[in-house]
Amino acid sequence: MFWKRQKQPEDARGSNGLYQHGNAELIQLHRVVKTFDTAAGKFNALRDVDLRVDASEFLAVIGKSGSGKSTLINMIAGIDRPTSGEVFVGNTAVHKLNEGQMAVWRGKNLGIVFQFFQLLPTLTLVENVMLPMDFCNVHKSDERPKYAMRLLEQMEMADHAHKLPSAISGGQQQRVAIARALANDPPILLADEPTGNLDSKTADSVFELFEDLVKQGKTILMVTHDHDLAKRVTRAVQIVDGEVIEKGLADAFPTLTSEQLVAFTRRVDPEHYAPGAIILQRGAPVEHFHIVVRGRVEIVIAQSDGAEKVVATYARGNYFGEVELLRGGTSIATARAASDAPVEVLRLDRATFAQMMEQAPELQAHIARIAQERVTENVAAQKGGA
């Protein structure tokens, strides 16, 4: 079990719920463009990217080789600088830092896990874990070995602490690399294909470590090509030719074009709900279309005898709110998070939903059919208590 990190000034919001530069989320990229000069001419790795990641999210960034996913992570880490656009992490405008400021800020606020581990071969495992502490002068020098050993214990690697990296397996090296990334207790971990060189069993073990870290309050962005792993995270985005698409949107509406998905992704709002929380109250105005990306949402109606009945349960890829947005009127049912787990949804406002329907007639016809089926089911369920 990992200890729960203490909130640091870097990720503390003001009394208005916003960070210093007006960003509502811990990580925000605004209209980021990255262009590289190559022998073949200019290459646009990122094209006008907007991305928001809140604290304690586990976000997967997926895409084909060369799509821009590693460049996106490098923007957040300050390893690459945007050609244009803004990158905010907590209270820091990362794109404005000079090299010296960047190195200090990165050392205290980010932990980075690489595909090829990047452990120094001439240092023991415990010495590798101590390196970030030495660089950022975290903890007293005589206390650093204790903290490093504590991290190795949590990674089940304490028995190997005084070995060189070459004496252990790839999966074990990755565990040590994660311990090193946690050395300064950063709020954010960036992992670039962290399971790419591991067998499936070892990859699953590393992924479980990440899940535990998120439960303890870390925010993790993981680049991966593994769609199965991407299904297990809080949220996933997909990069196509340097442009970001919310994977939940793409999975729910596969008939939308890449251009449409990019456009609607820029207008989608991720929302989080605690177990049992009301998302949409029966009789309330409906201003948003909701797509479930994590957890389960219960649809509850009041029967004619006054009793409540759960008429449907929606999981990842299901949606609700379309009936009222298509037909007008207030909510015909209550939507709430199931009591056993938190829920995350993607919200599209009324205007965006209308635009999506206008641009995709086939999708509009499909959603209209779903809406009619749901109205019929709800009416029948309401009468069921008579």
C-alpha positions as CSV (number, residue, x, y, z in Angstrom):
1,M,0.0,0.0,0.0
2,F,1.3,3.4,-1.0
3,W,1.2,6.4,1.4
4,K,-1.2,9.1,0.5
5,R,0.7,12.1,-0.8
6,Q,0.3,15.5,0.8
7,K,-1.2,18.3,-1.2
8,Q,1.5,20.6,-2.4
9,P,1.2,24.3,-3.3
10,E,1.7,23.5,-6.9
11,D,-1.6,21.6,-7.2
12,A,-3.6,23.7,-4.8
13,R,-6.5,25.7,-6.3
14,G,-7.7,29.1,-5.2
15,S,-10.9,29.9,-3.3
16,N,-12.6,30.2,-6.7
17,G,-11.8,26.6,-7.6
18,L,-9.3,27.7,-10.3
19,Y,-5.5,27.5,-10.5
20,Q,-3.4,30.7,-10.8
21,H,-3.7,31.0,-14.6
22,G,-7.5,30.3,-14.7
23,N,-7.3,26.6,-15.6
24,A,-9.9,24.5,-13.8
25,E,-8.1,21.2,-14.3
26,L,-4.7,20.2,-13.0
27,I,-3.3,19.9,-16.6
28,Q,-4.6,22.0,-19.5
29,L,-3.2,22.3,-23.0
30,H,-4.7,25.1,-25.0
31,R,-4.4,25.2,-28.8
32,V,-1.0,23.6,-28.7
33,V,0.9,23.3,-32.0
34,K,4.2,21.6,-32.4
35,T,6.1,21.8,-35.7
36,F,9.4,20.1,-36.3
37,D,11.8,21.0,-39.1
38,T,12.9,17.9,-40.9
39,A,15.0,17.1,-44.0
40,A,11.7,16.6,-45.8
41,G,10.3,19.9,-44.7
42,K,8.1,20.9,-41.8
43,F,6.2,18.2,-39.9
44,N,3.2,19.1,-37.7
45,A,3.4,16.7,-34.8
46,L,0.5,18.4,-32.9
47,R,-2.2,20.4,-34.5
48,D,-4.1,22.9,-32.3
49,V,-4.5,20.5,-29.4
50,D,-6.8,21.1,-26.5
51,L,-6.6,18.7,-23.5
52,R,-7.8,18.9,-19.9
53,V,-6.9,16.4,-17.2
54,D,-8.1,16.7,-13.7
55,A,-6.3,15.6,-10.5
56,S,-6.4,11.9,-9.7
57,E,-7.3,10.9,-13.3
58,F,-5.7,8.0,-15.0
59,L,-5.6,9.0,-18.7
60,A,-4.4,6.8,-21.5
61,V,-3.1,8.5,-24.7
62,I,-3.4,6.0,-27.6
63,G,-2.5,6.3,-31.2
64,K,-0.4,4.8,-34.0
65,S,3.4,5.3,-34.3
66,G,4.1,8.9,-35.4
67,S,0.6,10.1,-34.4
68,G,2.0,12.6,-31.8
69,K,1.3,10.8,-28.6
70,S,4.8,11.0,-27.2
71,T,5.1,14.6,-28.3
72,L,2.0,15.4,-26.3
73,I,3.5,13.9,-23.2
74,N,6.7,15.8,-23.8
75,M,4.8,19.1,-24.0
76,I,3.5,18.5,-20.4
77,A,7.0,17.5,-19.2
78,G,8.6,20.5,-20.8
79,I,11.0,18.2,-22.7
80,D,9.6,19.8,-25.9
81,R,8.3,23.3,-26.2
82,P,5.1,24.2,-28.1
83,T,5.6,26.1,-31.4
84,S,2.4,28.0,-30.3
85,G,-0.2,27.5,-27.6
86,E,-0.2,27.2,-23.8
87,V,0.6,24.4,-21.3
88,F,-0.6,24.8,-17.7
89,V,0.1,22.3,-14.9
90,G,-1.4,23.4,-11.7
91,N,-0.3,26.9,-11.0
92,T,2.6,26.8,-13.5
93,A,2.6,28.1,-17.0
94,V,5.0,25.5,-18.3
95,H,5.5,27.0,-21.7
96,K,6.9,30.2,-20.1
97,L,9.7,28.5,-18.0
98,N,13.3,28.9,-18.9
99,E,15.6,25.8,-19.0
100,G,16.8,26.2,-15.4
101,Q,13.3,26.8,-14.0
102,M,12.0,23.9,-16.0
103,A,14.5,21.4,-14.6
104,V,13.7,22.4,-11.0
105,W,10.0,22.4,-11.6
106,R,10.0,19.1,-13.4
107,G,12.1,17.4,-10.6
108,K,9.6,18.4,-7.9
109,N,6.3,18.0,-9.8
110,L,6.6,15.2,-12.3
111,G,7.7,11.6,-12.2
112,I,8.6,10.2,-15.6
113,V,8.5,6.4,-16.5
114,F,10.2,5.5,-19.8
115,Q,9.6,2.4,-22.0
116,F,13.3,1.4,-21.7
117,F,13.6,2.1,-17.9
118,Q,16.6,4.4,-18.3
119,L,18.2,3.2,-15.1
120,L,21.9,4.2,-14.7
121,P,23.8,0.9,-15.2
122,T,26.7,1.7,-12.8
123,L,24.5,2.6,-9.9
124,T,22.7,0.1,-7.6
125,L,18.9,0.1,-7.6
126,V,18.6,2.1,-4.4
127,E,21.1,4.6,-5.7
128,N,19.0,5.0,-8.8
129,V,16.0,5.7,-6.7
130,M,17.9,8.3,-4.7
131,L,19.0,10.3,-7.7
132,P,15.9,12.6,-7.9
133,M,16.2,13.3,-4.2
134,D,19.8,14.3,-4.7
135,F,19.1,16.5,-7.7
136,C,16.2,18.4,-6.1
137,N,17.7,18.3,-2.6
138,V,14.6,16.5,-1.2
139,H,15.0,15.1,2.3
140,K,18.2,15.3,4.4
141,S,21.0,13.5,2.8
142,D,21.3,10.9,5.5
143,E,17.6,10.1,5.3
144,R,17.4,9.5,1.5
145,P,18.5,5.9,1.6
146,K,15.6,5.2,4.0
147,Y,13.0,6.8,1.7
148,A,14.5,5.0,-1.3
149,M,14.2,1.7,0.5
150,R,10.7,2.4,1.5
151,L,9.8,3.0,-2.1
152,L,11.6,-0.2,-3.2
153,E,9.7,-2.1,-0.5
154,Q,6.4,-0.9,-1.9
155,M,7.5,-2.1,-5.3
156,E,8.5,-5.4,-3.8
157,M,12.1,-4.8,-4.8
158,A,13.8,-4.2,-1.5
159,D,15.6,-7.5,-1.5
160,H,17.4,-6.5,-4.7
161,A,18.2,-2.9,-3.5
162,H,22.0,-3.3,-3.8
163,K,22.1,-5.1,-7.2
164,L,22.9,-3.4,-10.5
165,P,20.1,-3.1,-13.0
166,S,21.7,-5.7,-15.2
167,A,21.2,-8.3,-12.5
168,I,17.3,-8.1,-12.6
169,S,14.6,-8.7,-15.2
170,G,12.9,-6.1,-17.4
171,G,9.7,-6.1,-15.3
172,Q,11.8,-5.6,-12.1
173,Q,13.7,-2.8,-13.7
174,Q,10.3,-1.1,-14.6
175,R,9.3,-1.4,-10.9
176,V,12.5,0.3,-9.9
177,A,11.9,3.0,-12.5
178,I,8.5,3.7,-11.0
179,A,10.0,3.9,-7.5
180,R,12.5,6.4,-8.9
181,A,9.7,8.4,-10.5
182,L,8.0,8.6,-7.1
183,A,11.1,9.6,-5.2
184,N,10.1,13.3,-4.7
185,D,6.3,12.5,-4.2
186,P,5.2,14.3,-7.4
187,P,1.5,14.9,-8.0
188,I,1.8,13.7,-11.6
189,L,3.3,10.6,-13.3
190,L,4.0,10.6,-17.1
191,A,4.5,7.1,-18.5
192,D,5.6,6.7,-22.1
193,E,4.8,3.1,-23.2
194,P,5.7,1.8,-19.8
195,T,4.6,-1.8,-20.6
196,G,5.8,-1.9,-24.2
197,N,8.8,-4.2,-23.5
198,L,7.1,-6.4,-21.0
199,D,5.2,-9.7,-21.3
200,S,1.5,-9.6,-20.6
201,K,1.7,-10.9,-17.1
202,T,4.4,-8.4,-16.1
203,A,2.6,-5.6,-17.9
204,D,-0.6,-6.3,-15.9
205,S,1.4,-6.2,-12.7
206,V,2.8,-2.8,-13.6
207,F,-0.6,-1.5,-14.6
208,E,-2.0,-2.6,-11.2
209,L,0.7,-0.5,-9.5
210,F,-0.5,2.5,-11.5
211,E,-4.1,1.8,-10.4
212,D,-3.0,1.8,-6.8
213,L,-1.2,5.1,-7.2
214,V,-4.3,6.8,-8.7
215,K,-6.3,5.5,-5.7
216,Q,-3.7,7.2,-3.5
217,G,-4.2,10.6,-5.3
218,K,-1.6,10.6,-8.1
219,T,-2.6,11.8,-11.6
220,I,-1.2,9.5,-14.4
221,L,-0.9,10.1,-18.1
222,M,0.1,6.9,-19.9
223,V,1.0,6.6,-23.5
224,T,0.1,3.2,-24.8
225,H,-0.6,1.3,-28.0
226,D,-2.4,-1.4,-26.0
227,H,-6.2,-0.9,-26.4
228,D,-7.0,-3.5,-23.8
229,L,-5.0,-1.6,-21.1
230,A,-6.6,1.6,-22.4
231,K,-10.1,0.2,-21.5
232,R,-9.0,0.0,-17.8
233,V,-8.1,3.6,-17.2
234,T,-10.3,6.5,-16.0
235,R,-10.4,8.0,-19.5
236,A,-8.7,7.6,-22.9
237,V,-7.9,10.0,-25.7
238,Q,-6.8,9.0,-29.1
239,I,-4.4,11.0,-31.3
240,V,-4.9,10.9,-35.0
241,D,-2.4,12.8,-37.1
242,G,-1.5,15.2,-34.3
243,E,-5.1,15.9,-33.3
244,V,-6.8,14.7,-30.1
245,I,-10.1,12.7,-30.0
246,E,-11.9,11.7,-26.9
247,K,-12.0,7.9,-27.2
248,G,-15.3,7.7,-25.4
249,L,-16.9,9.9,-28.1
250,A,-15.3,7.8,-30.9
251,D,-16.4,4.5,-29.3
252,A,-20.0,5.7,-28.8
253,F,-20.3,7.1,-32.3
254,P,-18.0,5.3,-34.7
255,T,-19.8,6.7,-37.8
256,L,-18.5,10.2,-37.1
257,T,-15.5,11.3,-39.2
258,S,-12.1,12.1,-37.7
259,E,-12.7,15.8,-38.5
260,Q,-16.1,15.7,-36.7
261,L,-14.6,13.8,-33.7
262,V,-11.8,16.4,-33.3
263,A,-14.3,19.3,-33.5
264,F,-16.7,17.8,-30.9
265,T,-13.8,16.7,-28.6
266,R,-12.9,20.4,-28.2
267,R,-16.4,21.0,-26.9
268,V,-16.8,18.1,-24.6
269,D,-16.7,18.4,-20.8
270,P,-15.5,15.4,-18.7
271,E,-17.5,15.3,-15.4
272,H,-17.0,13.1,-12.3
273,Y,-19.6,11.9,-9.9
274,A,-19.2,10.1,-6.5
275,P,-21.0,6.8,-6.0
276,G,-24.8,7.4,-5.6
277,A,-24.6,11.0,-6.8
278,I,-27.5,12.5,-8.9
279,I,-26.4,13.3,-12.4
280,L,-29.8,14.4,-13.8
281,Q,-32.9,14.9,-11.6
282,R,-36.3,13.9,-12.9
283,G,-38.3,17.1,-13.7
284,A,-35.2,19.2,-14.1
285,P,-34.3,21.1,-17.4
286,V,-31.9,19.1,-19.6
287,E,-29.1,21.1,-21.1
288,H,-26.5,18.3,-21.8
289,F,-26.1,15.0,-23.6
290,H,-24.1,12.5,-21.5
291,I,-21.8,9.7,-22.6
292,V,-20.7,7.2,-19.9
293,V,-17.0,6.5,-20.0
294,R,-16.4,5.0,-16.5
295,G,-18.7,3.3,-14.0
296,R,-22.4,2.6,-14.2
297,V,-25.4,5.0,-14.3
298,E,-28.8,4.0,-13.1
299,I,-31.9,5.4,-14.7
300,V,-34.7,5.7,-12.2
301,I,-38.4,6.4,-12.7
302,A,-41.3,6.9,-10.3
303,Q,-44.1,4.4,-10.8
304,S,-47.7,5.2,-10.5
305,D,-47.8,3.9,-7.0
306,G,-45.0,6.3,-6.0
307,A,-42.3,3.6,-5.8
308,E,-38.9,4.1,-7.5
309,K,-37.7,1.6,-10.1
310,V,-34.4,1.3,-11.8
311,V,-35.4,0.8,-15.4
312,A,-31.9,0.7,-17.0
313,T,-28.2,0.6,-16.1
314,Y,-25.8,2.3,-18.5
315,A,-22.1,1.4,-18.7
316,R,-19.2,2.6,-20.8
317,G,-20.3,3.7,-24.3
318,N,-24.0,4.2,-23.3
319,Y,-25.5,7.7,-23.3
320,F,-28.6,9.5,-22.0
321,G,-30.3,12.9,-22.2
322,E,-31.1,12.6,-25.9
323,V,-34.9,12.2,-25.4
324,E,-35.3,15.7,-23.9
325,L,-32.8,17.4,-26.2
326,L,-34.6,16.0,-29.3
327,R,-38.2,16.4,-28.0
328,G,-38.0,19.2,-25.5
329,G,-39.3,19.2,-21.9
330,T,-37.7,18.3,-18.6
331,S,-36.0,15.1,-17.6
332,I,-38.3,12.1,-17.8
333,A,-36.2,10.1,-15.3
334,T,-33.5,10.5,-12.7
335,A,-30.0,9.5,-13.7
336,R,-27.6,8.6,-10.8
337,A,-24.2,7.0,-10.3
338,A,-24.5,3.4,-9.1
339,S,-23.7,3.1,-5.4
340,D,-20.6,0.9,-5.8
341,A,-18.2,3.0,-7.8
342,P,-17.6,6.6,-9.1
343,V,-18.8,7.6,-12.6
344,E,-17.3,9.7,-15.3
345,V,-19.3,11.1,-18.2
346,L,-18.5,13.2,-21.2
347,R,-21.0,16.1,-21.6
348,L,-22.0,17.8,-24.8
349,D,-24.1,21.0,-24.4
350,R,-27.3,21.5,-26.2
351,A,-25.8,23.5,-29.1
352,T,-23.0,21.0,-29.7
353,F,-25.5,18.1,-29.6
354,A,-27.7,19.8,-32.2
355,Q,-24.7,20.5,-34.4
356,M,-23.7,16.8,-34.2
357,M,-27.2,15.7,-35.2
358,E,-27.2,18.2,-38.1
359,Q,-23.8,17.0,-39.4
360,A,-24.5,13.3,-39.0
361,P,-28.0,12.5,-40.3
362,E,-27.4,8.7,-40.0
363,L,-26.5,9.1,-36.3
364,Q,-29.4,11.4,-35.8
365,A,-31.8,8.7,-37.1
366,H,-30.2,6.1,-34.9
367,I,-30.4,8.3,-31.7
368,A,-34.0,9.2,-32.5
369,R,-34.9,5.5,-32.6
370,I,-33.2,4.9,-29.3
371,A,-35.0,7.9,-27.8
372,Q,-38.4,6.5,-28.9
373,E,-37.6,3.0,-27.5
374,R,-36.6,4.6,-24.2
375,V,-39.8,6.7,-24.0
376,T,-41.9,3.6,-24.6
377,E,-40.0,1.6,-21.9
378,N,-40.2,4.4,-19.3
379,V,-44.0,4.8,-19.9
380,A,-44.5,1.1,-19.4
381,A,-42.4,1.0,-16.3
382,Q,-44.3,4.0,-14.8
383,K,-47.5,2.1,-15.2
384,G,-46.0,-1.1,-13.8
385,G,-46.7,-0.1,-10.2
386,A,-50.4,0.3,-10.7
